[in-house]
Amino acid sequence: MSLTRKIKSKTRAVQGWIMLYFGRATGNQHLESKGAASRPGNNLGQRSGKIKGMFKR
C-alpha cells in the first residue's frame, strides 16, 4: 500500500470518528449515522494494507 493511500485511508477513518462524536455531542442523528457508516470500510482498508505488509517481509 502506497503512502498516499495510507494517508487517505487514515484521513477517512478520522473523519468518520469526528462525524460520529460530533453528531452525538450535538444530537444530530444524521451526522452520527453518517460517521458510523463511514468507519467500517476505512478500517478494512487499513487492515488489508497491514496484511499485505506482513507477506512482503
PDB file of N, CA, C and O in Angstrom:
ATOM      1  N   MET A   1       0.855  -1.171   0.000  1.00  0.00           N
ATOM      2  CA  MET A   1       0.000   0.000   0.000  1.00  0.00           C
ATOM      3  C   MET A   1       0.895   1.225   0.000  1.00  0.00           C
ATOM      4  O   MET A   1       1.799   1.341   0.827  1.00  0.00           O
ATOM      5  N   SER A   2       0.643   2.137  -0.925  1.00  0.00           N
ATOM      6  CA  SER A   2       1.478   3.320  -1.040  1.00  0.00           C
ATOM      7  C   SER A   2       1.195   4.293   0.112  1.00  0.00           C
ATOM      8  O   SER A   2       0.183   4.200   0.807  1.00  0.00           O
ATOM      9  N   LEU A   3       2.097   5.192   0.273  1.00  0.00           N
ATOM     10  CA  LEU A   3       1.987   6.164   1.361  1.00  0.00           C
ATOM     11  C   LEU A   3       0.749   7.042   1.193  1.00  0.00           C
ATOM     12  O   LEU A   3       0.064   7.342   2.170  1.00  0.00           O
ATOM     13  N   THR A   4       0.464   7.450  -0.031  1.00  0.00           N
ATOM     14  CA  THR A   4      -0.706   8.311  -0.235  1.00  0.00           C
ATOM     15  C   THR A   4      -2.005   7.568   0.077  1.00  0.00           C
ATOM     16  O   THR A   4      -2.936   8.159   0.625  1.00  0.00           O
ATOM     17  N   ARG A   5      -2.077   6.286  -0.264  1.00  0.00           N
ATOM     18  CA  ARG A   5      -3.282   5.511   0.052  1.00  0.00           C
ATOM     19  C   ARG A   5      -3.431   5.330   1.553  1.00  0.00           C
ATOM     20  O   ARG A   5      -4.547   5.352   2.073  1.00  0.00           O
ATOM     21  N   LYS A   6      -2.317   5.150   2.255  1.00  0.00           N
ATOM     22  CA  LYS A   6      -2.372   5.021   3.707  1.00  0.00           C
ATOM     23  C   LYS A   6      -2.884   6.311   4.342  1.00  0.00           C
ATOM     24  O   LYS A   6      -3.698   6.283   5.265  1.00  0.00           O
ATOM     25  N   ILE A   7      -2.397   7.435   3.836  1.00  0.00           N
ATOM     26  CA  ILE A   7      -2.818   8.726   4.378  1.00  0.00           C
ATOM     27  C   ILE A   7      -4.296   8.965   4.115  1.00  0.00           C
ATOM     28  O   ILE A   7      -5.020   9.417   5.001  1.00  0.00           O
ATOM     29  N   LYS A   8      -4.751   8.663   2.891  1.00  0.00           N
ATOM     30  CA  LYS A   8      -6.162   8.848   2.564  1.00  0.00           C
ATOM     31  C   LYS A   8      -7.048   7.958   3.415  1.00  0.00           C
ATOM     32  O   LYS A   8      -8.103   8.390   3.880  1.00  0.00           O
ATOM     33  N   SER A   9      -6.628   6.726   3.619  1.00  0.00           N
ATOM     34  CA  SER A   9      -7.413   5.789   4.417  1.00  0.00           C
ATOM     35  C   SER A   9      -7.519   6.261   5.862  1.00  0.00           C
ATOM     36  O   SER A   9      -8.596   6.226   6.458  1.00  0.00           O
ATOM     37  N   LYS A  10      -6.410   6.694   6.413  1.00  0.00           N
ATOM     38  CA  LYS A  10      -6.407   7.168   7.795  1.00  0.00           C
ATOM     39  C   LYS A  10      -7.237   8.445   7.931  1.00  0.00           C
ATOM     40  O   LYS A  10      -7.922   8.639   8.936  1.00  0.00           O
ATOM     41  N   THR A  11      -7.175   9.315   6.922  1.00  0.00           N
ATOM     42  CA  THR A  11      -7.945  10.550   6.954  1.00  0.00           C
ATOM     43  C   THR A  11      -9.439  10.257   6.952  1.00  0.00           C
ATOM     44  O   THR A  11     -10.197  10.888   7.689  1.00  0.00           O
ATOM     45  N   ARG A  12      -9.869   9.295   6.121  1.00  0.00           N
ATOM     46  CA  ARG A  12     -11.284   8.929   6.086  1.00  0.00           C
ATOM     47  C   ARG A  12     -11.736   8.348   7.421  1.00  0.00           C
ATOM     48  O   ARG A  12     -12.846   8.619   7.879  1.00  0.00           O
ATOM     49  N   ALA A  13     -10.880   7.556   8.037  1.00  0.00           N
ATOM     50  CA  ALA A  13     -11.229   6.966   9.326  1.00  0.00           C
ATOM     51  C   ALA A  13     -11.386   8.045  10.394  1.00  0.00           C
ATOM     52  O   ALA A  13     -12.318   8.001  11.198  1.00  0.00           O
ATOM     53  N   VAL A  14     -10.483   9.000  10.397  1.00  0.00           N
ATOM     54  CA  VAL A  14     -10.554  10.087  11.377  1.00  0.00           C
ATOM     55  C   VAL A  14     -11.794  10.943  11.131  1.00  0.00           C
ATOM     56  O   VAL A  14     -12.455  11.363  12.080  1.00  0.00           O
ATOM     57  N   GLN A  15     -12.109  11.201   9.867  1.00  0.00           N
ATOM     58  CA  GLN A  15     -13.311  11.976   9.560  1.00  0.00           C
ATOM     59  C   GLN A  15     -14.559  11.254  10.053  1.00  0.00           C
ATOM     60  O   GLN A  15     -15.487  11.883  10.563  1.00  0.00           O
ATOM     61  N   GLY A  16     -14.578   9.938   9.900  1.00  0.00           N
ATOM     62  CA  GLY A  16     -15.719   9.164  10.386  1.00  0.00           C
ATOM     63  C   GLY A  16     -15.884   9.276  11.889  1.00  0.00           C
ATOM     64  O   GLY A  16     -16.996   9.449  12.389  1.00  0.00           O
ATOM     65  N   TRP A  17     -14.773   9.178  12.608  1.00  0.00           N
ATOM     66  CA  TRP A  17     -14.834   9.311  14.071  1.00  0.00           C
ATOM     67  C   TRP A  17     -15.304  10.701  14.473  1.00  0.00           C
ATOM     68  O   TRP A  17     -16.107  10.846  15.395  1.00  0.00           O
ATOM     69  N   ILE A  18     -14.803  11.729  13.779  1.00  0.00           N
ATOM     70  CA  ILE A  18     -15.195  13.103  14.100  1.00  0.00           C
ATOM     71  C   ILE A  18     -16.683  13.298  13.873  1.00  0.00           C
ATOM     72  O   ILE A  18     -17.376  13.862  14.721  1.00  0.00           O
ATOM     73  N   MET A  19     -17.181  12.832  12.724  1.00  0.00           N
ATOM     74  CA  MET A  19     -18.611  12.972  12.444  1.00  0.00           C
ATOM     75  C   MET A  19     -19.449  12.225  13.477  1.00  0.00           C
ATOM     76  O   MET A  19     -20.474  12.733  13.930  1.00  0.00           O
ATOM     77  N   LEU A  20     -19.018  11.028  13.847  1.00  0.00           N
ATOM     78  CA  LEU A  20     -19.754  10.230  14.811  1.00  0.00           C
ATOM     79  C   LEU A  20     -19.870  10.954  16.150  1.00  0.00           C
ATOM     80  O   LEU A  20     -20.972  11.115  16.675  1.00  0.00           O
ATOM     81  N   TYR A  21     -18.753  11.387  16.699  1.00  0.00           N
ATOM     82  CA  TYR A  21     -18.778  12.014  18.021  1.00  0.00           C
ATOM     83  C   TYR A  21     -19.357  13.421  18.003  1.00  0.00           C
ATOM     84  O   TYR A  21     -19.985  13.840  18.976  1.00  0.00           O
ATOM     85  N   PHE A  22     -19.159  14.155  16.917  1.00  0.00           N
ATOM     86  CA  PHE A  22     -19.763  15.478  16.817  1.00  0.00           C
ATOM     87  C   PHE A  22     -21.278  15.352  16.703  1.00  0.00           C
ATOM     88  O   PHE A  22     -22.021  16.156  17.266  1.00  0.00           O
ATOM     89  N   GLY A  23     -21.730  14.336  15.969  1.00  0.00           N
ATOM     90  CA  GLY A  23     -23.167  14.085  15.868  1.00  0.00           C
ATOM     91  C   GLY A  23     -23.770  13.715  17.207  1.00  0.00           C
ATOM     92  O   GLY A  23     -24.872  14.153  17.537  1.00  0.00           O
ATOM     93  N   ARG A  24     -23.048  12.902  17.991  1.00  0.00           N
ATOM     94  CA  ARG A  24     -23.536  12.543  19.326  1.00  0.00           C
ATOM     95  C   ARG A  24     -23.586  13.757  20.240  1.00  0.00           C
ATOM     96  O   ARG A  24     -24.538  13.929  21.001  1.00  0.00           O
ATOM     97  N   ALA A  25     -22.558  14.599  20.165  1.00  0.00           N
ATOM     98  CA  ALA A  25     -22.477  15.759  21.056  1.00  0.00           C
ATOM     99  C   ALA A  25     -23.569  16.779  20.751  1.00  0.00           C
ATOM    100  O   ALA A  25     -24.095  17.419  21.662  1.00  0.00           O
ATOM    101  N   THR A  26     -23.907  16.932  19.480  1.00  0.00           N
ATOM    102  CA  THR A  26     -24.910  17.930  19.111  1.00  0.00           C
ATOM    103  C   THR A  26     -26.313  17.359  19.029  1.00  0.00           C
ATOM    104  O   THR A  26     -27.279  18.113  18.914  1.00  0.00           O
ATOM    105  N   GLY A  27     -26.440  16.044  19.086  1.00  0.00           N
ATOM    106  CA  GLY A  27     -27.744  15.419  18.980  1.00  0.00           C
ATOM    107  C   GLY A  27     -28.218  15.282  17.543  1.00  0.00           C
ATOM    108  O   GLY A  27     -29.404  15.054  17.304  1.00  0.00           O
ATOM    109  N   ASN A  28     -27.316  15.415  16.588  1.00  0.00           N
ATOM    110  CA  ASN A  28     -27.643  15.313  15.171  1.00  0.00           C
ATOM    111  C   ASN A  28     -27.532  13.851  14.754  1.00  0.00           C
ATOM    112  O   ASN A  28     -26.428  13.352  14.534  1.00  0.00           O
ATOM    113  N   GLN A  29     -28.655  13.168  14.644  1.00  0.00           N
ATOM    114  CA  GLN A  29     -28.646  11.740  14.337  1.00  0.00           C
ATOM    115  C   GLN A  29     -28.149  11.459  12.925  1.00  0.00           C
ATOM    116  O   GLN A  29     -27.508  10.435  12.690  1.00  0.00           O
ATOM    117  N   HIS A  30     -28.435  12.354  11.983  1.00  0.00           N
ATOM    118  CA  HIS A  30     -27.985  12.161  10.603  1.00  0.00           C
ATOM    119  C   HIS A  30     -26.456  12.160  10.536  1.00  0.00           C
ATOM    120  O   HIS A  30     -25.859  11.288   9.905  1.00  0.00           O
ATOM    121  N   LEU A  31     -25.841  13.121  11.174  1.00  0.00           N
ATOM    122  CA  LEU A  31     -24.382  13.207  11.177  1.00  0.00           C
ATOM    123  C   LEU A  31     -23.763  12.026  11.908  1.00  0.00           C
ATOM    124  O   LEU A  31     -22.737  11.495  11.484  1.00  0.00           O
ATOM    125  N   GLU A  32     -24.378  11.621  12.992  1.00  0.00           N
ATOM    126  CA  GLU A  32     -23.885  10.473  13.759  1.00  0.00           C
ATOM    127  C   GLU A  32     -23.941   9.189  12.930  1.00  0.00           C
ATOM    128  O   GLU A  32     -22.988   8.409  12.930  1.00  0.00           O
ATOM    129  N   SER A  33     -25.029   8.972  12.239  1.00  0.00           N
ATOM    130  CA  SER A  33     -25.148   7.754  11.435  1.00  0.00           C
ATOM    131  C   SER A  33     -24.216   7.784  10.231  1.00  0.00           C
ATOM    132  O   SER A  33     -23.694   6.748   9.821  1.00  0.00           O
ATOM    133  N   LYS A  34     -24.009   8.959   9.670  1.00  0.00           N
ATOM    134  CA  LYS A  34     -23.085   9.095   8.542  1.00  0.00           C
ATOM    135  C   LYS A  34     -21.657   8.784   8.985  1.00  0.00           C
ATOM    136  O   LYS A  34     -20.909   8.138   8.250  1.00  0.00           O
ATOM    137  N   GLY A  35     -21.278   9.231  10.161  1.00  0.00           N
ATOM    138  CA  GLY A  35     -19.957   8.938  10.697  1.00  0.00           C
ATOM    139  C   GLY A  35     -19.791   7.466  11.025  1.00  0.00           C
ATOM    140  O   GLY A  35     -18.727   6.894  10.787  1.00  0.00           O
ATOM    141  N   ALA A  36     -20.824   6.849  11.566  1.00  0.00           N
ATOM    142  CA  ALA A  36     -20.764   5.425  11.900  1.00  0.00           C
ATOM    143  C   ALA A  36     -20.684   4.575  10.642  1.00  0.00           C
ATOM    144  O   ALA A  36     -20.019   3.539  10.633  1.00  0.00           O
ATOM    145  N   ALA A  37     -21.357   5.006   9.580  1.00  0.00           N
ATOM    146  CA  ALA A  37     -21.360   4.242   8.329  1.00  0.00           C
ATOM    147  C   ALA A  37     -20.012   4.327   7.615  1.00  0.00           C
ATOM    148  O   ALA A  37     -19.646   3.410   6.881  1.00  0.00           O
ATOM    149  N   SER A  38     -19.289   5.391   7.816  1.00  0.00           N
ATOM    150  CA  SER A  38     -18.028   5.558   7.094  1.00  0.00           C
ATOM    151  C   SER A  38     -16.860   4.836   7.768  1.00  0.00           C
ATOM    152  O   SER A  38     -15.800   4.681   7.161  1.00  0.00           O
ATOM    153  N   ARG A  39     -17.037   4.401   8.993  1.00  0.00           N
ATOM    154  CA  ARG A  39     -15.925   3.780   9.715  1.00  0.00           C
ATOM    155  C   ARG A  39     -15.545   2.375   9.253  1.00  0.00           C
ATOM    156  O   ARG A  39     -14.358   2.141   9.023  1.00  0.00           O
ATOM    157  N   PRO A  40     -16.463   1.431   9.101  1.00  0.00           N
ATOM    158  CA  PRO A  40     -16.045   0.054   8.820  1.00  0.00           C
ATOM    159  C   PRO A  40     -15.235  -0.104   7.545  1.00  0.00           C
ATOM    160  O   PRO A  40     -14.269  -0.866   7.523  1.00  0.00           O
ATOM    161  N   GLY A  41     -15.604   0.594   6.490  1.00  0.00           N
ATOM    162  CA  GLY A  41     -14.868   0.479   5.236  1.00  0.00           C
ATOM    163  C   GLY A  41     -13.440   0.983   5.354  1.00  0.00           C
ATOM    164  O   GLY A  41     -12.527   0.431   4.740  1.00  0.00           O
ATOM    165  N   ASN A  42     -13.249   2.024   6.136  1.00  0.00           N
ATOM    166  CA  ASN A  42     -11.909   2.575   6.301  1.00  0.00           C
ATOM    167  C   ASN A  42     -11.022   1.639   7.096  1.00  0.00           C
ATOM    168  O   ASN A  42      -9.837   1.496   6.795  1.00  0.00           O
ATOM    169  N   ASN A  43     -11.585   1.006   8.104  1.00  0.00           N
ATOM    170  CA  ASN A  43     -10.796   0.061   8.890  1.00  0.00           C
ATOM    171  C   ASN A  43     -10.390  -1.134   8.051  1.00  0.00           C
ATOM    172  O   ASN A  43      -9.293  -1.666   8.217  1.00  0.00           O
ATOM    173  N   LEU A  44     -11.262  -1.559   7.155  1.00  0.00           N
ATOM    174  CA  LEU A  44     -10.950  -2.678   6.277  1.00  0.00           C
ATOM    175  C   LEU A  44      -9.779  -2.327   5.362  1.00  0.00           C
ATOM    176  O   LEU A  44      -8.907  -3.161   5.118  1.00  0.00           O
ATOM    177  N   GLY A  45      -9.759  -1.099   4.860  1.00  0.00           N
ATOM    178  CA  GLY A  45      -8.659  -0.670   4.004  1.00  0.00           C
ATOM    179  C   GLY A  45      -7.337  -0.665   4.741  1.00  0.00           C
ATOM    180  O   GLY A  45      -6.312  -1.042   4.173  1.00  0.00           O
ATOM    181  N   GLN A  46      -7.339  -0.250   5.979  1.00  0.00           N
ATOM    182  CA  GLN A  46      -6.114  -0.232   6.765  1.00  0.00           C
ATOM    183  C   GLN A  46      -5.648  -1.645   7.074  1.00  0.00           C
ATOM    184  O   GLN A  46      -4.448  -1.919   7.047  1.00  0.00           O
ATOM    185  N   ARG A  47      -6.573  -2.539   7.365  1.00  0.00           N
ATOM    186  CA  ARG A  47      -6.192  -3.926   7.671  1.00  0.00           C
ATOM    187  C   ARG A  47      -5.608  -4.622   6.460  1.00  0.00           C
ATOM    188  O   ARG A  47      -4.654  -5.391   6.585  1.00  0.00           O
ATOM    189  N   SER A  48      -6.171  -4.361   5.280  1.00  0.00           N
ATOM    190  CA  SER A  48      -5.652  -5.022   4.082  1.00  0.00           C
ATOM    191  C   SER A  48      -4.229  -4.568   3.814  1.00  0.00           C
ATOM    192  O   SER A  48      -3.404  -5.360   3.360  1.00  0.00           O
ATOM    193  N   GLY A  49      -3.928  -3.308   4.088  1.00  0.00           N
ATOM    194  CA  GLY A  49      -2.562  -2.826   3.909  1.00  0.00           C
ATOM    195  C   GLY A  49      -1.603  -3.475   4.884  1.00  0.00           C
ATOM    196  O   GLY A  49      -0.462  -3.769   4.526  1.00  0.00           O
ATOM    197  N   LYS A  50      -2.047  -3.704   6.113  1.00  0.00           N
ATOM    198  CA  LYS A  50      -1.203  -4.350   7.114  1.00  0.00           C
ATOM    199  C   LYS A  50      -0.955  -5.809   6.765  1.00  0.00           C
ATOM    200  O   LYS A  50       0.148  -6.322   6.957  1.00  0.00           O
ATOM    201  N   ILE A  51      -1.982  -6.475   6.252  1.00  0.00           N
ATOM    202  CA  ILE A  51      -1.831  -7.887   5.873  1.00  0.00           C
ATOM    203  C   ILE A  51      -0.865  -8.017   4.699  1.00  0.00           C
ATOM    204  O   ILE A  51      -0.020  -8.913   4.685  1.00  0.00           O
ATOM    205  N   LYS A  52      -0.987  -7.133   3.721  1.00  0.00           N
ATOM    206  CA  LYS A  52      -0.077  -7.163   2.581  1.00  0.00           C
ATOM    207  C   LYS A  52       1.358  -6.947   3.050  1.00  0.00           C
ATOM    208  O   LYS A  52       2.283  -7.585   2.547  1.00  0.00           O
ATOM    209  N   GLY A  53       1.540  -6.053   4.007  1.00  0.00           N
ATOM    210  CA  GLY A  53       2.871  -5.785   4.543  1.00  0.00           C
ATOM    211  C   GLY A  53       3.481  -6.974   5.247  1.00  0.00           C
ATOM    212  O   GLY A  53       4.697  -7.162   5.208  1.00  0.00           O
ATOM    213  N   MET A  54       2.658  -7.775   5.888  1.00  0.00           N
ATOM    214  CA  MET A  54       3.171  -8.951   6.588  1.00  0.00           C
ATOM    215  C   MET A  54       3.736  -9.969   5.592  1.00  0.00           C
ATOM    216  O   MET A  54       4.745 -10.617   5.871  1.00  0.00           O
ATOM    217  N   PHE A  55       3.093 -10.106   4.443  1.00  0.00           N
ATOM    218  CA  PHE A  55       3.555 -11.091   3.471  1.00  0.00           C
ATOM    219  C   PHE A  55       4.739 -10.619   2.666  1.00  0.00           C
ATOM    220  O   PHE A  55       5.429 -11.438   2.060  1.00  0.00           O
ATOM    221  N   LYS A  56       5.001  -9.321   2.639  1.00  0.00           N
ATOM    222  CA  LYS A  56       6.165  -8.810   1.916  1.00  0.00           C
ATOM    223  C   LYS A  56       7.455  -9.105   2.649  1.00  0.00           C
ATOM    224  O   LYS A  56       8.512  -9.189   2.024  1.00  0.00           O
ATOM    225  N   ARG A  57       7.396  -9.260   3.937  1.00  0.00           N
ATOM    226  CA  ARG A  57       8.606  -9.430   4.740  1.00  0.00           C
ATOM    227  C   ARG A  57       9.144 -10.780   4.580  1.00  0.00           C
ATOM    228  O   ARG A  57      10.166 -11.113   5.181  1.00  0.00           O
TER     229      ARG A  57
END
